[in-house]
Structure formats: C-alpha cells, structure tokens
Amino acid sequence: MKSVKVFNGLLVADLYLPGCSSLKDRRKPLRSLLQKLHNQDFSATQFGNADLHQRVFLAVSVVSGNAVKLEELLDAAERIILGSSFEMRIIQRETNTFSEY
C-alpha cells in the first residue's frame, strides 16, 4: 500500500501601509488584499492587534498533496501580497508534512 502525504504551508506577513492615518484608511486596501487571496482559493486572515493604523499582520494557509505544488502556491500568495498597496516588512514561511501509512 502506498503512503498518503499531505503538505501544508503557512505564510505569515507583517505589512505596512504608509500614509494611513486611521483604521478606516486601512480597511479598503486590506479588504481588497484578502479578497484577492480568497479569489485564488487561499485561506487568509488578519490576526494580532487590529488597532494599529499602519500595520497589518496577515496569515495565509495552503494545503496540497504535492510538495512542489505547495511551494508554487506559497510563491503565488506572496506575489499577491507584494502586488498590493502594502509594503512587506517581514514574511515567514513554514511547511509541514503529514504522512499516513
């Protein structure tokens, strides 16, 4: 019997929105970024302190049955983030493998 493997990845980003002076100013670009990620079937959410006017902490989760595809998906999510109006301060990736025999 062949083993079953599932690969999951997490992308965590610390983003900065220059010139933003209120939470209201940040709402539209954040909503747009989250919608772009959701449109590409990524699971994404803001986390952490939501009261910071110019900063957003974002988590993007990916699951795949193939390790190479997982990396491609994480790269695609990163490109979407880089293409937004936010500046990326820090981005971290973590990948894990679940294997059942």
C-alpha positions in Angstrom: 0.0 0.0 0.0 1.3 3.4 -0.9 1.6 6.0 1.8 -0.6 9.1 1.8 1.1 12.5 2.2 -0.4 15.9 2.8 1.7 19.1 2.7 0.6 22.3 4.4 2.2 25.7 4.4 1.7 28.9 6.4 2.8 32.3 5.2 2.8 35.0 7.9 3.4 38.6 6.9 3.9 41.8 8.8 2.6 44.5 6.4 2.9 48.3 6.5 0.6 50.8 4.8 2.4 54.2 4.5 0.3 57.3 4.7 -2.6 55.6 6.6 -3.8 57.7 9.4 -6.8 55.7 10.6 -8.3 52.3 10.7 -10.8 53.4 8.1 -8.0 54.3 5.7 -6.6 50.8 6.1 -9.9 49.0 5.7 -10.3 49.2 1.9 -6.8 48.0 0.9 -6.9 45.2 3.5 -10.3 44.0 2.2 -9.0 44.2 -1.4 -5.9 42.1 -0.5 -7.9 39.5 1.4 -10.4 39.2 -1.4 -7.6 38.7 -4.0 -6.2 35.9 -1.8 -9.7 34.3 -1.3 -10.4 34.5 -5.1 -7.3 32.3 -5.6 -8.6 29.8 -3.0 -6.2 30.8 -0.3 -7.3 30.8 3.3 -6.2 34.2 4.7 -7.0 36.2 7.7 -5.8 39.2 9.7 -4.6 38.4 13.2 -3.0 40.1 16.1 -3.5 43.7 17.1 -6.1 45.2 14.8 -5.9 48.7 16.3 -2.6 49.6 14.6 -3.4 52.1 11.8 -0.5 51.4 9.5 0.3 47.8 10.2 -1.4 44.5 9.4 -0.5 41.0 10.4 -1.7 38.5 7.9 -1.7 34.7 7.8 -2.2 32.6 4.6 -2.7 28.9 4.7 -2.2 26.4 1.9 -2.7 22.6 1.6 -1.5 20.4 -1.2 -0.9 16.8 -2.0 2.4 17.7 -3.6 5.4 19.4 -2.0 6.4 21.2 -5.3 2.9 22.5 -5.8 2.8 23.7 -2.2 5.8 25.9 -2.8 4.3 27.2 -6.0 1.1 28.1 -4.1 3.1 29.9 -1.4 5.0 31.8 -4.1 1.7 32.8 -5.7 0.3 34.1 -2.4 3.5 36.0 -1.8 3.3 37.7 -5.2 -0.3 38.7 -4.5 0.8 40.3 -1.2 3.7 42.0 -2.9 1.4 43.4 -5.6 -0.8 45.1 -3.0 -0.6 48.6 -1.7 1.1 47.3 1.5 4.8 47.2 2.0 6.1 43.9 3.3 8.2 44.3 6.4 8.6 40.7 7.4 7.4 37.5 5.8 7.9 34.0 7.2 7.0 30.6 5.8 6.5 27.3 7.5 5.8 24.0 5.8 4.8 20.6 7.3 4.1 17.1 6.0 1.6 14.7 7.3 2.2 11.1 6.3 -0.1 8.1 6.9 1.0 4.6 6.1 
